[in-house]
């Protein structure tokens, strides 16, 4: 198990979401404001539904692990209260129902209250069927409340803490929207500055592609449908050496792929050129190592590997893309079957839904990348305090640079002749 561990808890319409993060060194400056910034970014993006844009105003309370604005080295507990809980208190009540409360709930069901009624009409593409069968539920509400993407708010809160730790090491993680509904950015036009892209409706670097992406979202909304896309996460400042080639479970690329695909709506991940490499010859794919500069940095002309070779970071920016499927809950539901009777039904269950969440999923992916990289940083450099961690990381970078320069000097200076020495001209 890595040095950094985190768990989330909570249901979509329950009282709150929570995250416990264990392993962050002591002495990291941390405030609720810093976490709120990423939580707000997760709620934005053209195509989001009413709950994200008008009901919830996510903010994490730091309940443990921080004193006077600095982490203590102990587990950090974060709490995000659900404002929508006020509308679901009886349906999602935690304590057993009294006879009176059960009667009230039955009356709500009898009156046609959709919130109160058990859900048995299954949605394709969601966890409804598999989750209900696995856990023996006769009400899909028990599945969808936890399978909901609402849970990712807790991940983003935890990821913001990891981001703060990485920032202290000059490691930067950001994402942008690369494709929506088949409309992709053109690399040559992806020229928007980061600040401008961050403020755009879809957090897109291509100002010409974004209006066409928006048109695809509008078309899906008009058709009672949903639309997916692709996000890209870019990580800068990662040193050579995170991860390892010696065991499968120590490979950084494997850990990052698992972290990205753990996001409920993600169905694919690639690094660098990814699947495009399969259509090229090897000579066109490999990132030629050009030289080492005066500071000991290795230079290359391309980054088709996406900053990862042999399961190890190679010093170049890490590039990760995730495939976001269309949301499973459709405004115009598909035909389905009933969980209890097994018989066909005309329409699957429908609950309030977004039309597209590609930018928001990118923010969640940033969080998962931050959490994964933070764990690998701690495995590599160690340290119970931020001072120790930063000293260890600085020492590693300095030693690597000195070793590279020293080796360069040895390579250009012929060794002195001695017993068994190989003449320079014969090497």
N, C-alpha and C positions, 0 to 999 in steps of 0.2 A: 504494500500500500504506500502511496506517495506521501510526502510530508504534508501536503495540503488536502484536507477532506472537507466536503460540504454535503449537507442534506437540506432538502426543502420539505415543507409540510403545508397542508391547507387545501381546501376545496374552493372551486370557482365562486360559489355563492355562500361559502361559509363566512365566519366572522373575520378571518384574516388569513394571510399567507405568512410563512416564516422561513427563515434560512439560518442554519447554524454553520459557521465557518471556523474550522480548527486548523491551526498551523501558521497563521500570519504572525511574523515576528513582532516583538514588542517595539514600541517607539515609532510606529507608522502614524503620521498625522491622518486623522479620519474624522469627518463630520457628516451629519445627515445631508447637508447641502450637496456634498460631492456625490453622494449616492442618488440624490433626487435628479441630478442632471441626466443620468443615463435612464432612469425610470421614465422621465418625460419623453426622451427620444424614442423609447419603445412604444409609446402610445400614439406617436405621430405617423403620418404617411397617408397619401391619397388612397382611398378605398377602405379605410377603417370604419367600423360600425359605431353605433351610438354609445355603447358602453365605454369604449376606449376614448372617445372624443368628448363625451359630455357627462358621463356618470362617475367614472373613477378618476381620481386625482392622486395617483400613487405617490406615496412618500414612505420611506422606511424609517422606523424608529430603531435606534441602536439601544438595545436593552442590556447588553452585557459585553464584556471584553474591551471596553474603551473607558478611559478616565482622563478628564481634562483634555480631550481632543487627541489623545495618543492611545494606540493599541497596547494591551497589557501582555500579549503573548498567550492569553487564555482564549477559549472559544468565544467567538463573536456571535451574538444573537440579534437577528434583524426581524422586525415585524412590519408587515404592510397590511393595514386594515382595509377590508372591502366595504366601500360605501353602499354597495348594492345589497349588503347583508340585511339592511332594514326592511327590504322587500321580501326576504326569504326566511325570516326568523322561525316561523312555524314549520315550513317545509324542510329546512336544514337544521332543525333543533338538535343540539348535541345530547341533552339529557333525555331519558325515556319519557315518552308521552304519558301524561295522566289520562284518566278516562275522559275528562272534560276536554283536554287538548286533542285527543284522538277523535272525539266527536266533532270538534271544530274543524279538524283537517278533513274529515269525511264530508262535512257540509260544504267545504270549499271544492272538493272533488265533484260532489253532486251538482254544484252550481256551474260547473264547467271551467273552473280555474285551472288553466294549463300548467301553472307552476306546481300545483299540489298533486295533480294526477300522476300515477306511476307511468313511466315511459317503457313501452314494450315494442314500439315500431322502430326497428333497427335502421341505423344509417350506415350505408356502405362507405368504406374508406376511413371510418372512425374505429375506436376501440370497442364499440358497443357490443358486438356479438362475441368477439374473442374474450373480452373482459368479463362479460356476464357469465359465459360458460365456465371460464377458468375459476371464478370465485363463487359460483353458485348463486348469483343474484337473480331475482325475478323483477327487478326494477333497474333499468339502465342508468337511472340517475346516479346510482352508486358508482358507476364507471365514469360517466362523462364529467362528473364534478372534479375528478382528479386528472383525467386525461385531457381536460381542457387546456388550451394554450395559456390560460390565465396563470397557471403555475409558473410560467417562464418569467413572470415579474419578480419572483423570489430569486431566480437564477441571475437576473440582471442586477439585482441589489448585491448579491454575493460577488458577482463579477466586477462590480464597481470597486469593491474593496481590493480585489486582486489587481485591478487596473492601477490603483493608487500605488501598490507595491512595485509593479512593473515600471511605472513612470519614474520612480526614484532611481531606476536602473537605466533610464533613457530608452525604454522599450515602449513603442507606441502602437496601438491597435485601433484600426478604423475599418468601416465597411461602407460599401455603396451598392446601389442597385445596378446590376449589369443587364438584366433582361426582365420583361414583363409580357406574358401572353404571346411570346414569339417575337416581340420587338426588342432587339438587342442594341446595345451601344456600339458605336463605331470607334475603335481605339484611337484613330486619328482625330476624332472630334471630342474625345473625352478630356477636355481641357479646362473645365470649370475648376476654379480654386476650391479647396476643401471647404472653406467657410461658406462659400456660395452654394456649393452642392448640399451641404448640411441643411441649409435653409430652404431648399427646393422641395416641392411636394413629394417627390419620390427619392430624395437624396441620390440624385443621378448626376454623373459627371458629364454626360452628353446632352447639351441643351436642345439639340435637334431631335433626339430620340425620345426625350421625356414627354412631349405633348402627344406623341403617338402611343406611348405606353398608357398615358391617361385615357386616351380614346378607347383603348382595349378594355380598360377597367370599366369605363362608362358603358361599353357595349355589353359586357358581362352583367353589369347591374340591370340594364334594360331587359336582358334576357332571363333574369332571375337566376343567374349563374355565378360562378366564381372563376378566378384566374390565378395562375401561379407565375413563377419566374425564377430568376437566378440572382443571388447576391454574391459579392466578393469581399473577403476580408483581407486586408493588407497589414502586415506586421513589420515594422522597421525597428532596427536597433538590437535584434537578437544576435548574440555572439555565436561564433562557431562552438559547437560542443554540447548543446542541449540534446538529450536523448542518447541512444546507443544502438550499435549494430549487433551487440552480442546476444540479446534475448528479444523475443517477439514482444514481450510486455514492457520493454524499455524503449521501444521505438517511438520517437516523437510524432512521426506522421501517423502511426496507428492510433495513438492516443488522441490526436487532433481529429482524425476521421471519426472515431467513436464519439467524441464530444459533440461534433457537429450533427451527426446522424441521430444523436439522442434527442434533438429538438423534434417535437412531434410531427411537424409538417415537412421536414426535410427527407427527401428520398434518394439523394445522391450527393457525392462530394468528390472533388478533384483538386489536385495541387498543380500549380503552374499551368503548363499546356494541357495537363490531364488527358482526357480521351482523345484529343487531337493528335497526340503523339502516335497513336496507333495507325494513323494514316500517312506517316512520314517515315523516311529512312533515318536510321540512327545518326548519320552524319549531320542531319538537319536538326536534330533534337538536343544533342548533348551540349552543355554549357562549357565551351572551351575555356580552360584556365589560362589566362593571358600572362599574368605576372603578379608579383607581390610588390606593393608600393613601399615607400620609405617608413611608413608607420606599421608595416607588417600585415597590411590588409591584402587579401587575395582578390584580384580583379578578374572579371569575366565580361564578355560582351552581351550575354543573354542570361535570362533567368527562367528557362523553360522548366527546370525542376521545382520551381516555386520555393526555393530556399531550403530544400530538404534533400539530402542524399544519404542513403544507407540508414535511414531512421534518425539521422542527426542533423541539426541545424548547421548550415554551411556558411553563415555570415551574410547571405543575401536576404532581401526581404522575403518573408513567407507569404505566399499567395494561395488562398483557399477559396474555392467557389462551392456554393451549396445550391442544390436543386430544390425549389419550393413547389410542392404540388398544389393544385387548386384546393381551397378549403372544402372539407367534406360536407359541412352543413350547408345545404343549398336553399336559397330563398324559394325556389320551385323544386320541392323534393322529388327524388326519383321514387319509383315503385320499390317495395321492399317486402319483408316478411315480419311476422309478429313473433317476439321472443317466447311467449307462453304457448300459443297455439301452433306455431310453426307454419301457419297459413299465410298466403300472399296478402299484402295490403296495398292499397292504391298509392299511398304516400308515406315516405319515411318521416320520422319525427323532425320537426324544425324548431330551432330556438334561435334567437337573435344571433346574427352572424356578420362577419366582415366580408368584403368582396375580394380584397387582395391585401396581403400582409408581408410582401417581400421586404420593404424597408425595415419593418419592425423585426422580422426574422433575422435580418442582418445585425441588428443591435443585440438580439439574443445570442447570435453566433459570436459576436465580439466578446460577450460575457463568458461563453464557454471556452473560447480561445484564451482569454485572460486567465481563467481559472486553471486551465491545463498548463499554460506556460509558467504560471506562478509556481505550480507544483514541481515542474521540471527545474525551474530556477533554484528552488529550495533544495531539491535533490542534488543538484550540481554544486552549489556554493555553500549551503547550510547557513546556520546562524540563528540564534535565539532572539537576537535584537536586530533592528535595522542597521545599526552601526556595524555589527559583526558581518551581516550579509553584504553590505556595501563594501566593506574592507576586503572580504573574500573575493567578491566579484572583480574589484579593481586590481587585486593582486594577480588574479588569473589572467586578466587582459594584459597586464604589464609583463607577466612572465611569458605569455604567448608571443608578444611583440619582441621581447628581448631574445627569446629562443629562435624566432624566425630570423632576426637580424644576425645573430651569432652564427646560425647555420649558413646564412648567405655569405658571411665573411669566410667561413671555413671552406665553402664550395669554391671560392675564387682564389684561395691561397694554397698552393701545393704543399702537402705535408713534407716534413723533413725526411730524408732517406734514412732507412734503418733496416735491420734484419727482417727479411720477408716483405719489405715494402715493394709495392707494384709500381713500376716506372709510370710517370704521368702519361707518356705517349701510348702505353699499353692498356690504359683503363677503358 
